[in-house]
């Protein structure tokens, strides 16, 4: 577990299904505390007792339920996903629905991304000079921003990229200094400038 900002923690685990390291986040400084796209860290579920038990889990899309059920069983954590992703949960998972534009517990804003899938969401966290938490829409590979490979973007990858560029240019209007990624290490400090440069430099 790494504290990347005061009261905000990041950790990496290996996802056997996609054979990649993926990234999870715990925001303890929020009231209430919450998780984003979590897997259980190497320190185990009991690690969170040393801080504040997470009351909520926010999913950037339906595929990022990951180990949420273990937090539900251990802490009674409530899981949230955009309403258009609820069809994924057919094995008795208890998942609450939100709409894009909703303010979730802790003052977190669910910003619309869509494009990749209807429920794709970026969370705006109004802490530490502002944070955007991104799921699959943009990844960070060796410090460089990118999109997921074309084969994951459906029949018209270029149209998807144009759509993502349009969406995130709008999100640049918000005040933030940090980016959290489901796929890639977090960008702490100066991330808004980096995102702007990436979007403006796209050759699409």
C-alpha positions in Angstrom: 0.0 0.0 0.0 1.3 3.4 -0.9 0.0 6.7 0.4 0.1 8.8 -2.8 -1.6 11.9 -1.2 -2.7 12.5 2.4 -5.2 9.9 3.2 -5.3 8.5 -0.3 -3.8 5.0 -1.0 -2.9 3.1 -4.1 -1.9 -0.5 -4.6 -1.2 -2.9 -7.4 -2.2 -6.6 -7.9 -1.8 -9.1 -10.7 -5.0 -9.9 -12.5 -4.8 -13.5 -13.7 -7.6 -13.1 -16.2 -6.0 -10.4 -18.2 -2.4 -11.2 -17.1 -1.6 -7.6 -16.2 -1.0 -5.6 -13.1 -4.0 -3.5 -12.2 -4.6 -0.6 -9.8 -6.9 0.0 -6.9 -7.5 3.0 -4.6 -8.7 3.7 -1.1 -9.7 7.2 -0.1 -9.6 7.2 3.7 -9.6 11.0 4.0 -13.2 11.2 2.6 -16.2 11.1 4.8 -17.2 8.4 4.4 -14.2 6.4 3.2 -14.5 4.6 -0.1 -12.7 2.4 -2.6 -12.4 2.5 -6.4 -12.3 -0.7 -8.5 -10.8 -2.7 -5.7 -8.9 -5.9 -5.4 -7.7 -7.2 -2.0 -4.2 -5.9 -1.4 -1.3 -8.1 -0.2 -1.8 -6.7 3.3 -5.3 -8.3 3.4 -8.8 -7.0 4.2 -7.9 -6.4 7.9 -5.4 -3.6 6.9 -8.3 -1.2 6.4 -9.2 -1.5 10.1 -6.1 0.5 10.9 -7.7 3.5 9.1 -11.4 3.6 8.4 -13.5 0.8 7.1 -14.6 1.6 3.5 -18.3 2.3 3.4 -18.6 2.5 -0.4 -17.1 1.1 -3.5 -17.3 3.0 -6.8 -16.9 1.1 -10.1 -15.7 2.9 -13.2 -17.5 0.2 -15.2 -19.2 -3.1 -14.7 -16.1 -5.1 -15.4 -14.2 -3.7 -12.4 -16.2 -5.4 -9.7 -13.1 -7.5 -9.0 -12.9 -8.3 -5.3 -15.7 -6.0 -4.2 -17.7 -9.0 -2.9 -15.0 -9.7 -0.3 -15.3 -6.1 1.0 -19.0 -6.5 1.1 -18.8 -9.6 3.2 -16.1 -8.3 5.5 -17.1 -4.7 6.0 -20.7 -4.4 4.7 -19.4 -2.1 2.0 -22.0 -0.8 -0.5 -21.1 -1.2 -4.2 -22.1 1.3 -6.8 -22.1 1.0 -10.6 -23.8 3.1 -13.3 -27.3 1.8 -14.0 -26.4 0.7 -17.6 -23.9 -1.8 -16.2 -26.2 -3.6 -13.7 -27.0 -6.4 -16.1 -23.6 -7.8 -15.4 -24.4 -8.7 -11.9 -26.4 -11.9 -12.1 -24.9 -14.0 -9.3 -26.6 -12.2 -6.3 -24.1 -9.3 -6.1 -25.7 -6.3 -4.3 -24.9 -3.3 -6.5 -26.6 0.1 -6.2 -27.2 2.1 -9.4 -26.2 5.7 -10.1 -26.7 8.0 -13.1 -24.1 10.1 -14.8 -24.1 13.5 -13.1 -25.0 12.1 -9.7 -23.2 13.2 -6.6 -22.3 10.1 -4.6 -21.6 9.8 -0.9 -18.4 11.8 0.0 -19.2 14.5 -2.6 -17.9 12.4 -5.5 -19.3 13.3 -8.9 -20.0 10.6 -11.5 -18.9 12.1 -14.8 -20.1 10.6 -18.1 -17.6 8.9 -20.4 -19.7 6.3 -22.2 -18.2 5.7 -25.7 -16.3 2.5 -24.7 -19.5 1.2 -23.0 -22.6 2.9 -21.8 -21.7 2.8 -18.1 -18.0 3.9 -18.4 -17.6 6.6 -15.7 -14.9 8.9 -14.5 -15.1 10.1 -10.9 -14.3 13.6 -9.9 -13.0 13.6 -6.3 -12.9 17.2 -4.8 -9.9 16.5 -2.6 -6.2 17.4 -2.7 -6.6 20.1 -5.4 -8.9 17.8 -7.4 -8.6 14.2 -8.7 -10.1 12.4 -11.7 -10.3 8.6 -11.4 -10.4 6.9 -14.9 -11.3 3.3 -15.6 -10.7 1.9 -19.1 -11.1 5.2 -21.1 -7.4 6.2 -20.8 -4.5 4.1 -19.6 -1.0 5.0 -18.5 1.8 2.9 -19.8 5.4 3.7 -18.8 4.4 7.2 -17.9 2.7 7.8 -21.3 -1.0 8.2 -21.7 -2.8 6.1 -24.3 -6.0 4.3 -25.2 -6.7 0.6 -24.8 -5.7 -1.4 -27.9 -7.9 -1.1 -31.0 -9.2 -4.6 -30.8 -11.0 -3.7 -27.5 -12.7 -0.7 -29.1 -15.3 -2.5 -31.3 -15.8 -2.1 -35.0 -14.7 1.6 -35.3 -11.7 2.3 -33.0 -11.1 5.7 -34.6 -14.6 6.9 -33.8 -14.2 5.7 -30.2 -11.0 7.6 -29.8 -12.6 10.8 -31.2 -15.4 10.3 -28.8 -13.1 9.9 -25.8 -11.1 12.9 -26.9 -14.2 15.0 -27.0 -15.4 13.8 -23.6 -12.1 14.4 -21.8 -11.6 17.8 -23.3 -14.9 18.7 -21.6 -13.6 17.2 -18.3 -10.5 19.4 -18.5 -12.9 22.3 -17.5 -12.8 20.9 -14.0 -10.2 21.8 -11.4 -7.9 18.9 -10.8 -4.2 18.2 -10.4 -4.1 14.3 -10.2 -5.2 11.3 -12.2 -5.9 7.8 -10.9 -5.9 5.0 -13.4 -7.3 1.5 -13.3 -4.6 0.5 -15.8 -1.4 2.4 -15.0 0.2 4.1 -12.0 -1.4 7.3 -10.7 -0.2 10.7 -11.9 0.3 12.9 -8.9 0.8 16.6 -9.6 0.6 18.3 -13.0 -1.8 15.7 -14.4 -4.2 18.2 -15.9 -1.5 19.6 -18.1 -0.4 16.1 -19.1 -3.9 15.1 -20.0 -4.4 18.3 -22.0 -1.1 17.7 -23.9 -2.1 14.1 -24.7 -5.5 15.0 -26.0 -4.2 17.9 -28.1 -1.4 15.7 -29.6 -3.7 12.9 -30.8 -3.4 12.1 -34.5 -6.9 11.0 -35.2 
